[in-house]
Structures are given as C-alpha cells and as structure tokens.
Amino acid sequence: MNPWGEMTNPHSTWPVILSIYNIPSWLCHKRKYLLLTTLISGPKQPGIDIDVFLEPLMEDLKKLWEEGVNVYDAYRQQSFTLYATLYRQ
C-alpha cells in the first residue's frame, strides 16, 4: 500500500486483516466482515520481524478464546461476555 502514490518513496504500510470464517463463504471476504486489526508502518516491509507486530494481536485473541471479554451491547443496554468461539459450553 502506497499512501502518497509515489513509487520512489521509501515508506511502507502493511495492513493486517482478519476474516470471519464462520459465516457463508460468499460473505466472509465482503468489506463489512473484514476486521482491520493492525497497520504496520515503516520504511520497509516487516519481513521476518512481523512476529513483533503480531504478538499483541495473538495475546488478545488468546484471551478472547480462553476467558472471553466483557463487552456492552448498546442496543440491549446490557453487558455480556464475548468469546471467540461461536458455540461455547
């Protein structure tokens, strides 16, 4: 991605996008179901150092998967625990 449209500019921006796969396949890559989680900005691509940028995201996803996160539903005006799995026992 080149935000200024100059091919000689040494700047580089890499988006990290998550896709929701527990919806029908024709929907999972539609714009409204893609989640922009991180923008990696710098003078060049991250290369093998990408794990430094992805580690906080992986920690958040692990917390969401294991213990869930307390969130507020403004429409229903109540709190609930959000989990990363669709079916939770």
Biopython code that builds the backbone (N, CA, C, O; Angstrom):
import numpy as np
from Bio.PDB.StructureBuilder import StructureBuilder

atoms = [
    (1, "MET", "N", (0.853, -1.173, 0.000)),
    (1, "MET", "CA", (0.000, 0.000, 0.000)),
    (1, "MET", "C", (0.898, 1.235, 0.000)),
    (1, "MET", "O", (1.795, 1.347, 0.835)),
    (2, "ASN", "N", (0.672, 2.127, -0.895)),
    (2, "ASN", "CA", (1.481, 3.328, -1.002)),
    (2, "ASN", "C", (0.562, 4.535, -0.790)),
    (2, "ASN", "O", (-0.126, 4.950, -1.723)),
    (3, "PRO", "N", (0.540, 5.108, 0.429)),
    (3, "PRO", "CA", (-0.434, 6.152, 0.741)),
    (3, "PRO", "C", (-0.255, 7.459, -0.021)),
    (3, "PRO", "O", (-1.211, 8.229, -0.122)),
    (4, "TRP", "N", (0.909, 7.737, -0.554)),
    (4, "TRP", "CA", (1.136, 9.014, -1.231)),
    (4, "TRP", "C", (1.231, 8.877, -2.747)),
    (4, "TRP", "O", (1.375, 9.886, -3.436)),
    (5, "GLY", "N", (1.157, 7.680, -3.279)),
    (5, "GLY", "CA", (1.171, 7.463, -4.717)),
    (5, "GLY", "C", (2.513, 7.676, -5.389)),
    (5, "GLY", "O", (2.571, 7.797, -6.612)),
    (6, "GLU", "N", (3.585, 7.724, -4.628)),
    (6, "GLU", "CA", (4.915, 7.906, -5.191)),
    (6, "GLU", "C", (5.670, 6.588, -5.136)),
    (6, "GLU", "O", (5.830, 6.006, -4.063)),
    (7, "MET", "N", (6.123, 6.123, -6.262)),
    (7, "MET", "CA", (6.821, 4.842, -6.302)),
    (7, "MET", "C", (8.247, 4.942, -5.754)),
    (7, "MET", "O", (8.836, 3.920, -5.402)),
    (8, "THR", "N", (8.809, 6.140, -5.674)),
    (8, "THR", "CA", (10.174, 6.285, -5.179)),
    (8, "THR", "C", (10.230, 6.534, -3.677)),
    (8, "THR", "O", (11.316, 6.629, -3.107)),
    (9, "ASN", "N", (9.084, 6.640, -3.039)),
    (9, "ASN", "CA", (9.027, 6.913, -1.607)),
    (9, "ASN", "C", (9.405, 5.648, -0.831)),
    (9, "ASN", "O", (8.861, 4.581, -1.115)),
    (10, "PRO", "N", (10.324, 5.736, 0.145)),
    (10, "PRO", "CA", (10.745, 4.548, 0.882)),
    (10, "PRO", "C", (9.765, 4.109, 1.975)),
    (10, "PRO", "O", (10.089, 3.213, 2.755)),
    (11, "HIS", "N", (8.584, 4.714, 2.050)),
    (11, "HIS", "CA", (7.624, 4.366, 3.089)),
    (11, "HIS", "C", (6.844, 3.105, 2.715)),
    (11, "HIS", "O", (6.585, 2.850, 1.538)),
    (12, "SER", "N", (6.471, 2.313, 3.736)),
    (12, "SER", "CA", (5.715, 1.088, 3.510)),
    (12, "SER", "C", (4.656, 0.951, 4.604)),
    (12, "SER", "O", (4.953, 1.160, 5.779)),
    (13, "THR", "N", (3.432, 0.604, 4.231)),
    (13, "THR", "CA", (2.357, 0.365, 5.190)),
    (13, "THR", "C", (1.732, -0.987, 4.881)),
    (13, "THR", "O", (1.319, -1.246, 3.750)),
    (14, "TRP", "N", (1.664, -1.859, 5.907)),
    (14, "TRP", "CA", (1.124, -3.202, 5.737)),
    (14, "TRP", "C", (-0.098, -3.371, 6.627)),
    (14, "TRP", "O", (0.031, -3.286, 7.848)),
    (15, "PRO", "N", (-1.277, -3.608, 6.064)),
    (15, "PRO", "CA", (-2.456, -3.872, 6.885)),
    (15, "PRO", "C", (-2.514, -5.348, 7.286)),
    (15, "PRO", "O", (-2.158, -6.224, 6.497)),
    (16, "VAL", "N", (-2.962, -5.618, 8.514)),
    (16, "VAL", "CA", (-3.219, -6.983, 8.975)),
    (16, "VAL", "C", (-4.732, -7.092, 9.135)),
    (16, "VAL", "O", (-5.328, -6.431, 9.985)),
    (17, "ILE", "N", (-5.342, -7.934, 8.310)),
    (17, "ILE", "CA", (-6.794, -8.038, 8.247)),
    (17, "ILE", "C", (-7.228, -9.445, 8.640)),
    (17, "ILE", "O", (-6.664, -10.430, 8.163)),
    (18, "LEU", "N", (-8.236, -9.538, 9.513)),
    (18, "LEU", "CA", (-8.808, -10.825, 9.890)),
    (18, "LEU", "C", (-10.117, -11.015, 9.144)),
    (18, "LEU", "O", (-10.877, -10.068, 8.941)),
    (19, "SER", "N", (-10.368, -12.248, 8.742)),
    (19, "SER", "CA", (-11.609, -12.584, 8.050)),
    (19, "SER", "C", (-12.420, -13.529, 8.936)),
    (19, "SER", "O", (-11.856, -14.419, 9.572)),
    (20, "ILE", "N", (-13.730, -13.339, 8.979)),
    (20, "ILE", "CA", (-14.616, -14.177, 9.786)),
    (20, "ILE", "C", (-15.022, -15.377, 8.935)),
    (20, "ILE", "O", (-15.667, -15.217, 7.899)),
    (21, "TYR", "N", (-14.643, -16.583, 9.372)),
    (21, "TYR", "CA", (-14.909, -17.768, 8.574)),
    (21, "TYR", "C", (-16.111, -18.585, 9.037)),
    (21, "TYR", "O", (-16.404, -19.617, 8.434)),
    (22, "ASN", "N", (-16.818, -18.161, 10.085)),
    (22, "ASN", "CA", (-17.999, -18.927, 10.496)),
    (22, "ASN", "C", (-19.282, -18.313, 9.933)),
    (22, "ASN", "O", (-20.350, -18.413, 10.538)),
    (23, "ILE", "N", (-19.159, -17.685, 8.781)),
    (23, "ILE", "CA", (-20.300, -17.185, 8.024)),
    (23, "ILE", "C", (-20.206, -17.801, 6.623)),
    (23, "ILE", "O", (-19.160, -18.351, 6.279)),
    (24, "PRO", "N", (-21.250, -17.730, 5.814)),
    (24, "PRO", "CA", (-21.189, -18.334, 4.476)),
    (24, "PRO", "C", (-19.996, -17.818, 3.658)),
    (24, "PRO", "O", (-19.594, -16.663, 3.789)),
    (25, "SER", "N", (-19.447, -18.688, 2.822)),
    (25, "SER", "CA", (-18.213, -18.376, 2.091)),
    (25, "SER", "C", (-18.346, -17.161, 1.184)),
    (25, "SER", "O", (-17.360, -16.455, 0.970)),
    (26, "TRP", "N", (-19.525, -16.895, 0.645)),
    (26, "TRP", "CA", (-19.676, -15.739, -0.235)),
    (26, "TRP", "C", (-19.714, -14.418, 0.539)),
    (26, "TRP", "O", (-19.663, -13.345, -0.062)),
    (27, "LEU", "N", (-19.803, -14.496, 1.889)),
    (27, "LEU", "CA", (-19.818, -13.287, 2.716)),
    (27, "LEU", "C", (-18.493, -13.003, 3.410)),
    (27, "LEU", "O", (-18.204, -11.853, 3.742)),
    (28, "CYS", "N", (-17.688, -14.031, 3.632)),
    (28, "CYS", "CA", (-16.519, -13.873, 4.513)),
    (28, "CYS", "C", (-15.467, -12.901, 3.982)),
    (28, "CYS", "O", (-14.641, -12.430, 4.764)),
    (29, "HIS", "N", (-15.461, -12.585, 2.699)),
    (29, "HIS", "CA", (-14.498, -11.616, 2.182)),
    (29, "HIS", "C", (-15.147, -10.316, 1.720)),
    (29, "HIS", "O", (-14.531, -9.521, 1.010)),
    (30, "LYS", "N", (-16.387, -10.110, 2.126)),
    (30, "LYS", "CA", (-17.032, -8.824, 1.876)),
    (30, "LYS", "C", (-16.447, -7.798, 2.841)),
    (30, "LYS", "O", (-16.026, -8.147, 3.944)),
    (31, "ARG", "N", (-16.420, -6.559, 2.433)),
    (31, "ARG", "CA", (-15.773, -5.491, 3.198)),
    (31, "ARG", "C", (-16.300, -5.361, 4.631)),
    (31, "ARG", "O", (-15.517, -5.128, 5.552)),
    (32, "LYS", "N", (-17.613, -5.508, 4.831)),
    (32, "LYS", "CA", (-18.161, -5.297, 6.172)),
    (32, "LYS", "C", (-17.849, -6.434, 7.137)),
    (32, "LYS", "O", (-18.084, -6.289, 8.336)),
    (33, "TYR", "N", (-17.326, -7.567, 6.650)),
    (33, "TYR", "CA", (-16.965, -8.676, 7.525)),
    (33, "TYR", "C", (-15.456, -8.829, 7.693)),
    (33, "TYR", "O", (-15.009, -9.788, 8.321)),
    (34, "LEU", "N", (-14.673, -7.924, 7.157)),
    (34, "LEU", "CA", (-13.223, -7.942, 7.340)),
    (34, "LEU", "C", (-12.858, -7.001, 8.483)),
    (34, "LEU", "O", (-13.417, -5.910, 8.599)),
    (35, "LEU", "N", (-11.920, -7.426, 9.324)),
    (35, "LEU", "CA", (-11.532, -6.651, 10.504)),
    (35, "LEU", "C", (-10.089, -6.179, 10.358)),
    (35, "LEU", "O", (-9.163, -6.990, 10.337)),
    (36, "LEU", "N", (-9.905, -4.879, 10.259)),
    (36, "LEU", "CA", (-8.556, -4.308, 10.225)),
    (36, "LEU", "C", (-8.049, -4.275, 11.657)),
    (36, "LEU", "O", (-8.565, -3.525, 12.486)),
    (37, "THR", "N", (-7.044, -5.086, 11.948)),
    (37, "THR", "CA", (-6.557, -5.202, 13.321)),
    (37, "THR", "C", (-5.296, -4.397, 13.586)),
    (37, "THR", "O", (-5.114, -3.873, 14.685)),
    (38, "THR", "N", (-4.430, -4.296, 12.598)),
    (38, "THR", "CA", (-3.140, -3.628, 12.793)),
    (38, "THR", "C", (-2.686, -2.990, 11.485)),
    (38, "THR", "O", (-2.912, -3.532, 10.403)),
    (39, "LEU", "N", (-2.048, -1.836, 11.600)),
    (39, "LEU", "CA", (-1.336, -1.237, 10.473)),
    (39, "LEU", "C", (0.144, -1.201, 10.830)),
    (39, "LEU", "O", (0.536, -0.553, 11.801)),
    (40, "ILE", "N", (0.955, -1.886, 10.057)),
    (40, "ILE", "CA", (2.399, -1.910, 10.280)),
    (40, "ILE", "C", (3.009, -0.863, 9.358)),
    (40, "ILE", "O", (2.973, -1.002, 8.135)),
    (41, "SER", "N", (3.561, 0.168, 9.944)),
    (41, "SER", "CA", (4.099, 1.284, 9.178)),
    (41, "SER", "C", (5.609, 1.361, 9.372)),
    (41, "SER", "O", (6.114, 1.125, 10.469)),
    (42, "GLY", "N", (6.313, 1.686, 8.321)),
    (42, "GLY", "CA", (7.758, 1.816, 8.441)),
    (42, "GLY", "C", (8.412, 2.093, 7.109)),
    (42, "GLY", "O", (7.733, 2.219, 6.090)),
    (43, "PRO", "N", (9.717, 2.186, 7.112)),
    (43, "PRO", "CA", (10.430, 2.477, 5.871)),
    (43, "PRO", "C", (10.500, 1.277, 4.920)),
    (43, "PRO", "O", (10.782, 1.456, 3.735)),
    (44, "LYS", "N", (10.245, 0.048, 5.419)),
    (44, "LYS", "CA", (10.277, -1.141, 4.565)),
    (44, "LYS", "C", (9.339, -2.194, 5.140)),
    (44, "LYS", "O", (8.815, -2.028, 6.242)),
    (45, "GLN", "N", (9.127, -3.269, 4.404)),
    (45, "GLN", "CA", (8.238, -4.332, 4.866)),
    (45, "GLN", "C", (8.808, -5.005, 6.116)),
    (45, "GLN", "O", (10.022, -4.992, 6.318)),
    (46, "PRO", "N", (7.944, -5.600, 6.965)),
    (46, "PRO", "CA", (8.425, -6.162, 8.219)),
    (46, "PRO", "C", (9.289, -7.408, 8.060)),
    (46, "PRO", "O", (10.121, -7.666, 8.929)),
    (47, "GLY", "N", (9.137, -8.184, 7.008)),
    (47, "GLY", "CA", (9.964, -9.380, 6.809)),
    (47, "GLY", "C", (9.781, -10.387, 7.924)),
    (47, "GLY", "O", (8.653, -10.640, 8.347)),
    (48, "ILE", "N", (10.877, -10.973, 8.413)),
    (48, "ILE", "CA", (10.777, -11.994, 9.456)),
    (48, "ILE", "C", (10.495, -11.388, 10.826)),
    (48, "ILE", "O", (10.222, -12.124, 11.774)),
    (49, "ASP", "N", (10.553, -10.074, 10.952)),
    (49, "ASP", "CA", (10.255, -9.410, 12.213)),
    (49, "ASP", "C", (8.766, -9.157, 12.403)),
    (49, "ASP", "O", (8.387, -8.423, 13.316)),
    (50, "ILE", "N", (7.917, -9.737, 11.575)),
    (50, "ILE", "CA", (6.485, -9.497, 11.666)),
    (50, "ILE", "C", (5.912, -10.031, 12.980)),
    (50, "ILE", "O", (4.876, -9.546, 13.436)),
    (51, "ASP", "N", (6.571, -11.026, 13.600)),
    (51, "ASP", "CA", (6.070, -11.572, 14.862)),
    (51, "ASP", "C", (6.022, -10.520, 15.971)),
    (51, "ASP", "O", (5.200, -10.632, 16.880)),
    (52, "VAL", "N", (6.873, -9.512, 15.917)),
    (52, "VAL", "CA", (6.863, -8.428, 16.905)),
    (52, "VAL", "C", (5.543, -7.666, 16.823)),
    (52, "VAL", "O", (5.019, -7.229, 17.847)),
    (53, "PHE", "N", (5.007, -7.504, 15.627)),
    (53, "PHE", "CA", (3.755, -6.785, 15.430)),
    (53, "PHE", "C", (2.534, -7.663, 15.706)),
    (53, "PHE", "O", (1.500, -7.169, 16.154)),
    (54, "LEU", "N", (2.655, -8.952, 15.440)),
    (54, "LEU", "CA", (1.514, -9.851, 15.601)),
    (54, "LEU", "C", (1.351, -10.387, 17.017)),
    (54, "LEU", "O", (0.272, -10.864, 17.367)),
    (55, "GLU", "N", (2.398, -10.319, 17.842)),
    (55, "GLU", "CA", (2.313, -10.869, 19.201)),
    (55, "GLU", "C", (1.200, -10.239, 20.040)),
    (55, "GLU", "O", (0.458, -10.988, 20.676)),
    (56, "PRO", "N", (1.034, -8.907, 20.084)),
    (56, "PRO", "CA", (-0.085, -8.341, 20.870)),
    (56, "PRO", "C", (-1.452, -8.789, 20.348)),
    (56, "PRO", "O", (-2.369, -9.019, 21.137)),
    (57, "LEU", "N", (-1.596, -8.915, 19.031)),
    (57, "LEU", "CA", (-2.847, -9.397, 18.459)),
    (57, "LEU", "C", (-3.112, -10.835, 18.889)),
    (57, "LEU", "O", (-4.239, -11.173, 19.251)),
    (58, "MET", "N", (-2.097, -11.675, 18.855)),
    (58, "MET", "CA", (-2.259, -13.075, 19.261)),
    (58, "MET", "C", (-2.606, -13.187, 20.748)),
    (58, "MET", "O", (-3.396, -14.048, 21.133)),
    (59, "GLU", "N", (-2.025, -12.328, 21.583)),
    (59, "GLU", "CA", (-2.363, -12.337, 23.014)),
    (59, "GLU", "C", (-3.823, -11.957, 23.231)),
    (59, "GLU", "O", (-4.509, -12.566, 24.052)),
    (60, "ASP", "N", (-4.301, -10.952, 22.499)),
    (60, "ASP", "CA", (-5.702, -10.547, 22.616)),
    (60, "ASP", "C", (-6.645, -11.650, 22.140)),
    (60, "ASP", "O", (-7.671, -11.906, 22.770)),
    (61, "LEU", "N", (-6.300, -12.299, 21.035)),
    (61, "LEU", "CA", (-7.136, -13.386, 20.531)),
    (61, "LEU", "C", (-7.145, -14.582, 21.477)),
    (61, "LEU", "O", (-8.170, -15.245, 21.631)),
    (62, "LYS", "N", (-6.007, -14.858, 22.111)),
    (62, "LYS", "CA", (-5.934, -15.952, 23.079)),
    (62, "LYS", "C", (-6.832, -15.661, 24.280)),
    (62, "LYS", "O", (-7.527, -16.553, 24.766)),
    (63, "LYS", "N", (-6.821, -14.423, 24.758)),
    (63, "LYS", "CA", (-7.687, -14.034, 25.870)),
    (63, "LYS", "C", (-9.155, -14.151, 25.470)),
    (63, "LYS", "O", (-9.977, -14.629, 26.252)),
    (64, "LEU", "N", (-9.481, -13.722, 24.267)),
    (64, "LEU", "CA", (-10.851, -13.813, 23.765)),
    (64, "LEU", "C", (-11.289, -15.262, 23.646)),
    (64, "LEU", "O", (-12.451, -15.576, 23.905)),
    (65, "TRP", "N", (-10.385, -16.147, 23.261)),
    (65, "TRP", "CA", (-10.688, -17.561, 23.095)),
    (65, "TRP", "C", (-10.855, -18.261, 24.442)),
    (65, "TRP", "O", (-11.795, -19.035, 24.619)),
    (66, "GLU", "N", (-9.959, -18.002, 25.392)),
    (66, "GLU", "CA", (-9.939, -18.751, 26.650)),
    (66, "GLU", "C", (-10.913, -18.229, 27.702)),
    (66, "GLU", "O", (-11.682, -19.009, 28.264)),
    (67, "GLU", "N", (-10.897, -16.941, 27.976)),
    (67, "GLU", "CA", (-11.704, -16.415, 29.073)),
    (67, "GLU", "C", (-12.801, -15.462, 28.643)),
    (67, "GLU", "O", (-13.700, -15.159, 29.428)),
    (68, "GLY", "N", (-12.743, -14.985, 27.405)),
    (68, "GLY", "CA", (-13.745, -14.045, 26.928)),
    (68, "GLY", "C", (-13.480, -12.636, 27.425)),
    (68, "GLY", "O", (-12.633, -12.414, 28.290)),
    (69, "VAL", "N", (-14.218, -11.689, 26.866)),
    (69, "VAL", "CA", (-14.062, -10.284, 27.219)),
    (69, "VAL", "C", (-15.444, -9.712, 27.504)),
    (69, "VAL", "O", (-16.383, -9.925, 26.737)),
    (70, "ASN", "N", (-15.563, -8.988, 28.609)),
    (70, "ASN", "CA", (-16.827, -8.368, 28.966)),
    (70, "ASN", "C", (-17.052, -7.135, 28.083)),
    (70, "ASN", "O", (-16.235, -6.215, 28.082)),
    (71, "VAL", "N", (-18.159, -7.119, 27.331)),
    (71, "VAL", "CA", (-18.474, -6.014, 26.428)),
    (71, "VAL", "C", (-19.881, -5.508, 26.706)),
    (71, "VAL", "O", (-20.663, -6.177, 27.382)),
    (72, "TYR", "N", (-20.206, -4.329, 26.186)),
    (72, "TYR", "CA", (-21.507, -3.702, 26.410)),
    (72, "TYR", "C", (-22.275, -3.635, 25.102)),
    (72, "TYR", "O", (-21.755, -3.150, 24.097)),
    (73, "ASP", "N", (-23.516, -4.120, 25.109)),
    (73, "ASP", "CA", (-24.408, -4.050, 23.964)),
    (73, "ASP", "C", (-25.272, -2.806, 24.119)),
    (73, "ASP", "O", (-26.178, -2.777, 24.951)),
    (74, "ALA", "N", (-24.995, -1.781, 23.324)),
    (74, "ALA", "CA", (-25.710, -0.504, 23.455)),
    (74, "ALA", "C", (-27.175, -0.629, 23.056)),
    (74, "ALA", "O", (-28.020, 0.088, 23.593)),
    (75, "TYR", "N", (-27.493, -1.526, 22.124)),
    (75, "TYR", "CA", (-28.879, -1.691, 21.689)),
    (75, "TYR", "C", (-29.735, -2.297, 22.808)),
    (75, "TYR", "O", (-30.825, -1.807, 23.103)),
    (76, "ARG", "N", (-29.227, -3.364, 23.421)),
    (76, "ARG", "CA", (-29.966, -4.015, 24.519)),
    (76, "ARG", "C", (-29.689, -3.374, 25.872)),
    (76, "ARG", "O", (-30.375, -3.661, 26.853)),
    (77, "GLN", "N", (-28.688, -2.510, 25.922)),
    (77, "GLN", "CA", (-28.275, -1.826, 27.145)),
    (77, "GLN", "C", (-27.940, -2.811, 28.263)),
    (77, "GLN", "O", (-28.413, -2.687, 29.393)),
    (78, "GLN", "N", (-27.111, -3.787, 27.911)),
    (78, "GLN", "CA", (-26.662, -4.761, 28.896)),
    (78, "GLN", "C", (-25.267, -5.270, 28.526)),
    (78, "GLN", "O", (-24.859, -5.203, 27.366)),
    (79, "SER", "N", (-24.560, -5.765, 29.500)),
    (79, "SER", "CA", (-23.229, -6.326, 29.282)),
    (79, "SER", "C", (-23.331, -7.827, 29.065)),
    (79, "SER", "O", (-24.263, -8.476, 29.541)),
    (80, "PHE", "N", (-22.351, -8.373, 28.334)),
    (80, "PHE", "CA", (-22.259, -9.818, 28.146)),
    (80, "PHE", "C", (-20.806, -10.168, 27.891)),
    (80, "PHE", "O", (-19.986, -9.295, 27.608)),
    (81, "THR", "N", (-20.492, -11.449, 27.994)),
    (81, "THR", "CA", (-19.133, -11.914, 27.752)),
    (81, "THR", "C", (-19.019, -12.403, 26.318)),
    (81, "THR", "O", (-19.754, -13.294, 25.892)),
    (82, "LEU", "N", (-18.092, -11.812, 25.579)),
    (82, "LEU", "CA", (-17.859, -12.164, 24.181)),
    (82, "LEU", "C", (-16.736, -13.183, 24.120)),
    (82, "LEU", "O", (-15.658, -12.961, 24.673)),
    (83, "TYR", "N", (-16.982, -14.294, 23.453)),
    (83, "TYR", "CA", (-15.982, -15.353, 23.258)),
    (83, "TYR", "C", (-15.610, -15.440, 21.784)),
    (83, "TYR", "O", (-16.366, -14.980, 20.929)),
    (84, "ALA", "N", (-14.470, -16.016, 21.481)),
    (84, "ALA", "CA", (-14.013, -16.154, 20.108)),
    (84, "ALA", "C", (-14.695, -17.324, 19.404)),
    (84, "ALA", "O", (-14.627, -17.412, 18.178)),
    (85, "THR", "N", (-15.343, -18.214, 20.126)),
    (85, "THR", "CA", (-15.998, -19.348, 19.506)),
    (85, "THR", "C", (-17.488, -19.067, 19.357)),
    (85, "THR", "O", (-18.082, -18.339, 20.152)),
    (86, "LEU", "N", (-18.076, -19.658, 18.327)),
    (86, "LEU", "CA", (-19.496, -19.473, 18.090)),
    (86, "LEU", "C", (-20.317, -20.265, 19.098)),
    (86, "LEU", "O", (-21.322, -19.771, 19.609)),
    (87, "TYR", "N", (-19.892, -21.495, 19.386)),
    (87, "TYR", "CA", (-20.614, -22.355, 20.334)),
    (87, "TYR", "C", (-19.740, -22.558, 21.564)),
    (87, "TYR", "O", (-18.619, -23.055, 21.453)),
    (88, "ARG", "N", (-20.228, -22.190, 22.701)),
    (88, "ARG", "CA", (-19.457, -22.286, 23.948)),
    (88, "ARG", "C", (-20.248, -23.112, 24.936)),
    (88, "ARG", "O", (-21.442, -22.873, 25.121)),
    (89, "GLN", "N", (-19.609, -24.083, 25.578)),
    (89, "GLN", "CA", (-20.289, -24.914, 26.564)),
    (89, "GLN", "C", (-20.118, -24.365, 27.955)),
    (89, "GLN", "O", (-20.629, -24.945, 28.914)),
]
sb = StructureBuilder()
sb.init_structure("model")
sb.init_model(0)
sb.init_chain("A")
sb.init_seg("    ")
for serial, (resi, resn, name, xyz) in enumerate(atoms, 1):
    if name == "N":
        sb.init_residue(resn, " ", resi, " ")
    sb.init_atom(name, np.array(xyz, "f"), 0.0, 1.0, " ", f" {name:<3s}", serial, name[0])
structure = sb.get_structure()
